[in-house]
Amino acid sequence: MTFCHSLRRPLARTVGFASILCMTACSVKPQPMTLAENVLRAQEDRATIDKHYVPLTGGLSISGAIARALRYNYDIEVSKLEVTQQEKNLDLTLMTMLPNMSADAGYSHRGNNNSAESISQLTGEHYLDYSYSEMPTHGTGDAQFSWDLMDAGISYFMARQEAYRALIAVERRRKAINNLVRNTSDVYWRAATAQELLPKIDPMINETEAMLRASRTSEGEHLQNPVVLLDYQANLMRTARELHRLRNDLQSAQIELRSLINVAQNTPLNLTTPVETSLAGGDMDVRKLEDIGLVMRPELRMEAYQQKIDKQDVYKEIIRVLPGIGGIGNLNFDSNSLLYHNYWGQIGVHATYNLMNLVRAPAEFSKAARGDRGVTAAPPCPFGFDAG
């Protein structure tokens, strides 16, 4: 009975714990959203979308379409945030070049004195009675300063890399703007063409279908050669199919343009720039256009900045194989009343060198040089800070 009674309590605890686990598992099991909840969510999303539409008043020129696309396009906003984030990363990296400073404070108490005796090193006899030089209760505080030249040099080149990454983010934003302007121009001219051609396409489709019906009527009445009629009907059907495809393409251009300029899809468009303007051109100096593209193309600028980023890795490896030289200093305070000086300062210089760096240096240089597409030989001394 005693054994059963002693076993009953752990068993009850185990059963209770298992019940709690089962209840918890049932409570965290995800439940699918109902149709009513999805309908409500869709209505809220629709209200949010309609709220952010910007009405279009009057006619829309090509310059106005590009301006609206640049203002309301989401990709441009994302690229702005990317540039801002890279600038913050640069500021954070610059902070790593600053010296390390720390402060510390403490308080200690013991129930008795930290007493000790002294024994003579020469005679082995007791030199003094038990004595102590520290009060049982006292507080301490210190402020430490340290700075390592190697860490500062590596942080310097890391900051240069972050600066180049910020410039790459700027070029990526320019690329997004260029792509958006090109896409908006292409869609605008397609929509302008649709504005001119759509009123003419529907009558052409109706006329083609009427001609096809008349041909089939003639076929039923055996008024013409069946082979000739079938060939004629095939041509009409191909024409009608091409007209339908052309109408769908032109209508899709207007849909895309409405999306780019941030207006509702039922908004009527009145494109004021004539299509003939896009055909206006002149004698263009192709060589000059190529030169401008080589100078201004964002992809080429991004690649040039990436080469500079890779070159900093070589300089960082050079810094790592150099001896580490740094300075330390601190200010100290101890409230122990038995001390003659409760305040004191310390300063020092240290130098360290890891001999294994000599073994790793060739492999590290080779790895960094492979990453730098523009470096094929040993780089110049980085302390001039004028390269890349």
Disulfide bonds with the S-S distance in Angstrom:
none
